[in-house]
Amino acid sequence: IGVRLVGSEMCIRDRSYKSKTKKESDFRDRVKLYRYGLHILLKDSFDLDFHSIGNASKDDYQGKFSSYAKKYAAKELVHMSKEELDLFISKKETLEKIDSLLCAGIMRSQIARLIEIYNVLDRALYLKESGISVEILETFNKDLSPRNISLFAIKEN
């Protein structure tokens, strides 16, 4: 949207360890544009808090934003025309807000692992101080999921 990313930066942006093709990254950008755009619209126009969109199909992102928005927030957007919705998603102000969310997501993804490990270590120390035997293990390969750290605790008599 505002920042051009290539190579390893695209992996970071997509919070993944695997490279993505340009087509896959473009699709992911469109998904985020539509999802974040709809949430911004609902918050700014109707003061509604976040609510889950659910599992949209790939086809939902192939058409215009207005079709996506009407499908997932028909009740809230009943008085907005398709033209108004498509204008909203293309406004500079909207795109800047979405860009800020994308940047926040990149920062979040970079510190997420650190925070998760900190939390596991903190729990392990608490349990150990309480006399419980603890073990921290990498349960499976992080290529399957980066959330692969497990804490095992055994209370011995």
Accessible surface in RSA format (square Angstrom, percent):
REM  Atomic radii and reference values for relative SASA: ProtOr
REM  Chains: A
REM  Algorithm: Lee & Richards
REM  Probe-radius: 1.40
REM  Slices: 20
REM RES _ NUM      All-atoms   Total-Side   Main-Chain    Non-polar    All polar
REM                ABS   REL    ABS   REL    ABS   REL    ABS   REL    ABS   REL
RES ILE A   1    93.09  53.0  23.09  17.2  70.00 168.7  35.49  25.6  57.61 156.3
RES GLY A   2    59.74  73.7   0.00   N/A  59.74  73.7  25.50  70.0  34.24  76.7
RES VAL A   3    88.69  58.4  70.44  63.8  18.25  44.0  75.17  65.3  13.52  36.7
RES ARG A   4   207.24  87.0 175.98  89.7  31.26  74.4  78.00 106.6 129.23  78.3
RES LEU A   5    41.68  23.2  26.11  18.7  15.56  39.1  27.15  19.1  14.52  39.1
RES VAL A   6    78.13  51.4  77.79  70.4   0.34   0.8  77.80  67.6   0.33   0.9
RES GLY A   7    52.88  65.2   0.00   N/A  52.88  65.2  43.35 119.0   9.53  21.3
RES SER A   8    78.17  66.1  66.68  89.0  11.49  26.5  46.15  98.3  32.02  44.9
RES GLU A   9    79.66  45.7  78.15  59.1   1.50   3.6  31.47  60.9  48.19  39.3
RES MET A  10    24.73  12.8  24.60  16.3   0.12   0.3  11.26   9.6  13.46  17.8
RES CYS A  11    18.84  14.3  18.54  20.7   0.30   0.7   9.56  24.2   9.28  10.0
RES ILE A  12    69.78  39.7  65.92  49.1   3.86   9.3  69.73  50.2   0.05   0.1
RES ARG A  13    25.75  10.8  22.19  11.3   3.56   8.5   6.81   9.3  18.94  11.5
RES ASP A  14     3.74   2.6   0.00   0.0   3.74   8.8   0.00   0.0   3.74   3.7
RES ARG A  15    96.82  40.7  69.52  35.4  27.30  65.0  32.76  44.8  64.06  38.8
RES SER A  16    29.80  25.2  15.28  20.4  14.52  33.5  19.60  41.7  10.20  14.3
RES TYR A  17   113.15  52.8  79.01  45.0  34.14  88.8  63.92  48.0  49.23  60.7
RES LYS A  18   131.21  64.0 126.88  77.9   4.33  10.3  80.41  72.4  50.80  54.1
RES SER A  19   101.81  86.0  74.36  99.2  27.44  63.2  40.14  85.5  61.67  86.4
RES LYS A  20    62.01  30.3  44.28  27.2  17.73  42.2  12.42  11.2  49.59  52.8
RES THR A  21    81.39  57.9  73.00  74.0   8.39  20.0  78.41 105.3   2.98   4.5
RES LYS A  22   147.41  71.9 139.49  85.6   7.92  18.8 110.07  99.1  37.34  39.8
RES LYS A  23   173.08  84.4 165.73 101.7   7.35  17.5 112.45 101.2  60.63  64.6
RES GLU A  24    91.11  52.3  83.76  63.4   7.35  17.5  35.76  69.2  55.35  45.2
RES SER A  25     2.87   2.4   2.87   3.8   0.00   0.0   2.87   6.1   0.00   0.0
RES ASP A  26    65.77  46.1  59.30  59.0   6.47  15.3  27.50  64.7  38.27  38.2
RES PHE A  27    57.37  28.7  52.63  32.6   4.74  12.3  56.67  34.4   0.70   2.0
RES ARG A  28    78.17  32.8  76.33  38.9   1.84   4.4  13.83  18.9  64.34  39.0
RES ASP A  29    36.19  25.3  35.03  34.9   1.16   2.7  16.24  38.2  19.95  19.9
RES ARG A  30    89.79  37.7  86.27  44.0   3.52   8.4  26.08  35.6  63.71  38.6
RES VAL A  31    28.05  18.5  28.05  25.4   0.00   0.0  28.05  24.4   0.00   0.0
RES LYS A  32    22.49  11.0  22.28  13.7   0.21   0.5  13.73  12.4   8.76   9.3
RES LEU A  33    36.23  20.2  36.23  25.9   0.00   0.0  36.23  25.4   0.00   0.0
RES TYR A  34     6.18   2.9   6.18   3.5   0.00   0.0   3.10   2.3   3.08   3.8
RES ARG A  35    70.77  29.7  70.77  36.1   0.00   0.0  21.30  29.1  49.47  30.0
RES TYR A  36    56.28  26.3  56.28  32.0   0.00   0.0  33.61  25.3  22.67  27.9
RES GLY A  37     0.00   0.0   0.00   N/A   0.00   0.0   0.00   0.0   0.00   0.0
RES LEU A  38     0.00   0.0   0.00   0.0   0.00   0.0   0.00   0.0   0.00   0.0
RES HIS A  39    32.56  17.8  28.45  19.8   4.12  10.5  24.02  24.8   8.54   9.9
RES ILE A  40    15.90   9.0  13.73  10.2   2.17   5.2  15.84  11.4   0.06   0.2
RES LEU A  41     1.41   0.8   1.41   1.0   0.00   0.0   1.41   1.0   0.00   0.0
RES LEU A  42     2.36   1.3   2.36   1.7   0.00   0.0   2.36   1.7   0.00   0.0
RES LYS A  43    95.64  46.7  91.19  56.0   4.44  10.6  68.45  61.6  27.19  29.0
RES ASP A  44    79.87  55.9  43.70  43.5  36.17  85.5  25.91  61.0  53.97  53.8
RES SER A  45    63.32  53.5  26.85  35.8  36.47  84.0  18.55  39.5  44.77  62.7
RES PHE A  46    78.33  39.2  55.59  34.4  22.74  59.2  63.48  38.5  14.85  42.5
RES ASP A  47   110.59  77.5  93.68  93.2  16.91  40.0  31.83  74.9  78.77  78.6
RES LEU A  48    63.62  35.4  60.48  43.3   3.14   7.9  61.75  43.4   1.88   5.0
RES ASP A  49   111.29  78.0  98.15  97.7  13.14  31.1  33.25  78.3  78.05  77.8
RES PHE A  50   151.34  75.7 120.58  74.7  30.77  80.1 124.57  75.5  26.77  76.6
RES HIS A  51    65.69  35.9  60.98  42.4   4.71  12.1  55.27  57.0  10.41  12.1
RES SER A  52    86.33  72.9  63.46  84.7  22.87  52.7  42.97  91.5  43.36  60.7
RES ILE A  53    18.10  10.3   0.57   0.4  17.53  42.2   3.05   2.2  15.05  40.9
RES GLY A  54    35.08  43.3   0.00   N/A  35.08  43.3  30.81  84.6   4.27   9.6
RES ASN A  55   155.93 107.5 122.39 118.3  33.55  80.8  32.29  77.7 123.64 119.5
RES ALA A  56    20.36  18.7   0.00   0.0  20.36  46.3   0.06   0.1  20.30  53.8
RES SER A  57    57.63  48.7  47.44  63.3  10.18  23.5  50.51 107.6   7.12  10.0
RES LYS A  58   149.00  72.7 143.18  87.8   5.82  13.9  87.24  78.5  61.76  65.8
RES ASP A  59   112.55  78.8 102.00 101.5  10.55  25.0  27.86  65.6  84.69  84.5
RES ASP A  60    19.72  13.8   9.87   9.8   9.84  23.3   6.83  16.1  12.88  12.8
RES TYR A  61     6.29   2.9   6.29   3.6   0.00   0.0   6.11   4.6   0.18   0.2
RES GLN A  62   112.67  63.0  88.11  64.4  24.56  58.5  37.77  80.4  74.90  56.8
RES GLY A  63    35.87  44.2   0.00   N/A  35.87  44.2  33.61  92.2   2.26   5.1
RES LYS A  64   140.74  68.7 135.55  83.2   5.20  12.4  84.93  76.4  55.81  59.5
RES PHE A  65     4.14   2.1   1.66   1.0   2.48   6.5   1.66   1.0   2.48   7.1
RES SER A  66     1.88   1.6   1.88   2.5   0.00   0.0   0.00   0.0   1.88   2.6
RES SER A  67    53.50  45.2  45.65  60.9   7.85  18.1  30.40  64.7  23.10  32.4
RES TYR A  68     2.39   1.1   0.00   0.0   2.39   6.2   2.15   1.6   0.24   0.3
RES ALA A  69     0.00   0.0   0.00   0.0   0.00   0.0   0.00   0.0   0.00   0.0
RES LYS A  70    50.68  24.7  47.87  29.4   2.82   6.7  35.57  32.0  15.11  16.1
RES LYS A  71   126.49  61.7  94.22  57.8  32.27  76.8  72.71  65.4  53.78  57.3
RES TYR A  72    47.68  22.3  28.63  16.3  19.05  49.6  27.90  21.0  19.77  24.4
RES ALA A  73     2.92   2.7   0.00   0.0   2.92   6.6   2.92   4.1   0.00   0.0
RES ALA A  74    56.19  51.7  49.28  76.1   6.91  15.7  49.68  70.0   6.51  17.2
RES LYS A  75   172.71  84.3 152.35  93.5  20.36  48.5 104.19  93.8  68.52  73.0
RES GLU A  76    48.30  27.7  34.32  26.0  13.98  33.3  18.72  36.2  29.58  24.2
RES LEU A  77     0.10   0.1   0.00   0.0   0.10   0.3   0.10   0.1   0.00   0.0
RES VAL A  78    96.63  63.6  76.26  69.0  20.37  49.1  78.29  68.0  18.34  49.7
RES HIS A  79   171.64  93.8 139.91  97.2  31.73  81.2 102.85 106.0  68.79  80.0
RES MET A  80    39.49  20.4  36.99  24.5   2.49   5.9  35.64  30.3   3.84   5.1
RES SER A  81    47.01  39.7  35.99  48.0  11.02  25.4  41.60  88.6   5.41   7.6
RES LYS A  82   106.58  52.0 103.74  63.7   2.84   6.8  61.90  55.7  44.68  47.6
RES GLU A  83   131.52  75.5 122.64  92.8   8.87  21.1  70.66 136.7  60.86  49.7
RES GLU A  84    87.06  50.0  81.97  62.0   5.10  12.1  32.98  63.8  54.08  44.2
RES LEU A  85     0.00   0.0   0.00   0.0   0.00   0.0   0.00   0.0   0.00   0.0
RES ASP A  86    35.17  24.6  31.21  31.1   3.96   9.4  24.31  57.2  10.86  10.8
RES LEU A  87   108.32  60.3 105.20  75.3   3.12   7.8 107.70  75.6   0.62   1.7
RES PHE A  88    25.00  12.5  24.59  15.2   0.41   1.1  24.83  15.1   0.17   0.5
RES ILE A  89    16.76   9.5  15.01  11.2   1.75   4.2  15.01  10.8   1.75   4.7
RES SER A  90    68.97  58.3  48.36  64.5  20.61  47.5  40.88  87.1  28.09  39.4
RES LYS A  91    99.44  48.5  92.47  56.7   6.97  16.6  47.20  42.5  52.24  55.6
RES LYS A  92   157.71  76.9 147.34  90.4  10.38  24.7  93.95  84.6  63.77  67.9
RES GLU A  93   112.09  64.4 107.52  81.3   4.57  10.9  36.55  70.7  75.54  61.7
RES THR A  94     3.40   2.4   2.93   3.0   0.47   1.1   0.47   0.6   2.93   4.4
RES LEU A  95    55.68  31.0  55.40  39.6   0.28   0.7  55.62  39.1   0.06   0.2
RES GLU A  96    93.56  53.7  88.51  67.0   5.06  12.0  43.47  84.1  50.09  40.9
RES LYS A  97    77.59  37.9  73.67  45.2   3.92   9.3  58.71  52.8  18.87  20.1
RES ILE A  98     0.00   0.0   0.00   0.0   0.00   0.0   0.00   0.0   0.00   0.0
RES ASP A  99    32.93  23.1  32.76  32.6   0.17   0.4   4.88  11.5  28.06  28.0
RES SER A 100    72.14  61.0  61.36  81.9  10.78  24.8  35.24  75.0  36.90  51.7
RES LEU A 101    79.17  44.1  74.90  53.6   4.27  10.7  75.15  52.8   4.02  10.8
RES LEU A 102    18.28  10.2  14.67  10.5   3.61   9.1  16.12  11.3   2.16   5.8
RES CYS A 103    49.35  37.3  48.01  53.5   1.35   3.2  20.16  51.1  29.20  31.5
RES ALA A 104    47.86  44.0  43.60  67.3   4.26   9.7  44.34  62.4   3.52   9.3
RES GLY A 105    18.39  22.7   0.00   N/A  18.39  22.7  17.85  49.0   0.54   1.2
RES ILE A 106    45.28  25.8  44.44  33.1   0.85   2.0  44.60  32.1   0.68   1.8
RES MET A 107   124.45  64.5 121.11  80.2   3.34   8.0  83.36  70.9  41.10  54.4
RES ARG A 108   138.07  58.0 134.69  68.7   3.37   8.0  58.98  80.6  79.09  47.9
RES SER A 109    20.99  17.7   4.13   5.5  16.86  38.8   5.72  12.2  15.27  21.4
RES GLN A 110    98.80  55.2  74.13  54.2  24.66  58.7  32.63  69.5  66.17  50.2
RES ILE A 111    89.84  51.1  89.62  66.8   0.22   0.5  89.84  64.7   0.00   0.0
RES ALA A 112    45.52  41.9  37.52  57.9   8.01  18.2  42.63  60.0   2.89   7.7
RES ARG A 113    63.53  26.7  60.16  30.7   3.37   8.0  41.64  56.9  21.89  13.3
RES LEU A 114   122.13  68.0 118.49  84.8   3.64   9.1 120.92  84.9   1.20   3.2
RES ILE A 115    86.82  49.4  86.20  64.2   0.62   1.5  86.82  62.5   0.00   0.0
RES GLU A 116    33.26  19.1  29.83  22.6   3.43   8.2  17.52  33.9  15.74  12.9
RES ILE A 117    59.48  33.8  59.47  44.3   0.01   0.0  59.48  42.8   0.00   0.0
RES TYR A 118   139.78  65.3 137.17  78.0   2.61   6.8  99.07  74.5  40.70  50.2
RES ASN A 119    57.64  39.8  56.48  54.6   1.17   2.8   6.34  15.3  51.30  49.6
RES VAL A 120    13.36   8.8  13.35  12.1   0.01   0.0  13.36  11.6   0.00   0.0
RES LEU A 121    85.87  47.8  85.82  61.4   0.05   0.1  85.82  60.3   0.05   0.1
RES ASP A 122    76.18  53.4  73.07  72.7   3.11   7.4   3.33   7.8  72.85  72.7
RES ARG A 123   140.57  59.0 137.81  70.3   2.76   6.6  44.48  60.8  96.09  58.2
RES ALA A 124     6.50   6.0   6.18   9.5   0.33   0.7   6.47   9.1   0.03   0.1
RES LEU A 125   105.30  58.6 105.08  75.2   0.21   0.5 105.29  73.9   0.00   0.0
RES TYR A 126   149.05  69.6 146.67  83.4   2.38   6.2 102.28  76.9  46.77  57.7
RES LEU A 127    39.15  21.8  39.15  28.0   0.00   0.0  39.15  27.5   0.00   0.0
RES LYS A 128   135.50  66.1 124.31  76.3  11.19  26.6  72.20  65.0  63.30  67.4
RES GLU A 129   147.14  84.5 107.10  81.0  40.05  95.4  51.24  99.1  95.91  78.3
RES SER A 130    63.72  53.8  29.77  39.7  33.95  78.2  28.88  61.5  34.84  48.8
RES GLY A 131    62.16  76.7   0.00   N/A  62.16  76.7  37.90 104.0  24.26  54.3
RES ILE A 132    30.24  17.2  27.22  20.3   3.03   7.3  27.93  20.1   2.32   6.3
RES SER A 133    53.34  45.1  40.67  54.3  12.67  29.2  19.77  42.1  33.57  47.0
RES VAL A 134    38.17  25.1  11.44  10.4  26.73  64.4  12.71  11.0  25.46  69.1
RES GLU A 135    97.46  56.0  92.54  70.0   4.92  11.7  32.18  62.2  65.28  53.3
RES ILE A 136    63.45  36.1  39.15  29.2  24.30  58.6  39.15  28.2  24.30  65.9
RES LEU A 137    76.78  42.8  73.90  52.9   2.88   7.2  76.78  53.9   0.00   0.0
RES GLU A 138   110.81  63.6  80.50  60.9  30.32  72.2  22.59  43.7  88.23  72.0
RES THR A 139    69.42  49.4  40.56  41.1  28.86  68.8  44.42  59.7  24.99  37.8
RES PHE A 140    82.08  41.1  70.25  43.5  11.82  30.8  82.08  49.8   0.00   0.0
RES ASN A 141    87.28  60.2  75.25  72.7  12.03  29.0  25.70  61.9  61.58  59.5
RES LYS A 142    92.69  45.2  91.44  56.1   1.25   3.0  40.08  36.1  52.61  56.0
RES ASP A 143    82.12  57.5  67.28  67.0  14.84  35.1  15.07  35.5  67.05  66.9
RES LEU A 144   140.66  78.3 108.35  77.5  32.31  81.2 111.27  78.1  29.39  79.1
RES SER A 145    35.59  30.1  33.77  45.1   1.82   4.2  21.91  46.7  13.69  19.2
RES PRO A 146    53.06  38.7  52.71  48.1   0.35   1.3  52.78  43.6   0.28   1.7
RES ARG A 147   171.63  72.1 156.49  79.8  15.14  36.0  54.89  75.0 116.74  70.8
RES ASN A 148     1.24   0.9   0.00   0.0   1.24   3.0   1.24   3.0   0.00   0.0
RES ILE A 149    34.86  19.8  17.78  13.2  17.08  41.2  17.78  12.8  17.08  46.3
RES SER A 150    31.79  26.9  26.82  35.8   4.97  11.4  13.70  29.2  18.09  25.3
RES LEU A 151    51.55  28.7  22.08  15.8  29.48  74.1  22.08  15.5  29.48  79.3
RES PHE A 152    97.15  48.6  93.33  57.8   3.82   9.9  95.81  58.1   1.35   3.9
RES ALA A 153    51.66  47.5  19.64  30.3  32.02  72.8  19.84  27.9  31.82  84.3
RES ILE A 154   112.86  64.2 109.71  81.7   3.15   7.6 112.86  81.3   0.00   0.0
RES LYS A 155   164.91  80.5 138.52  85.0  26.39  62.8  81.52  73.4  83.39  88.8
RES GLU A 156   119.43  68.6  97.27  73.6  22.16  52.8  37.38  72.3  82.05  67.0
RES ASN A 157   199.37 137.5 124.60 120.4  74.77 180.0  65.02 156.5 134.34 129.9
END  Absolute sums over single chains surface
CHAIN  1 A    11040.7       9222.9       1817.8       6432.1       4608.6
END  Absolute sums over all chains
TOTAL         11040.7       9222.9       1817.8       6432.1       4608.6
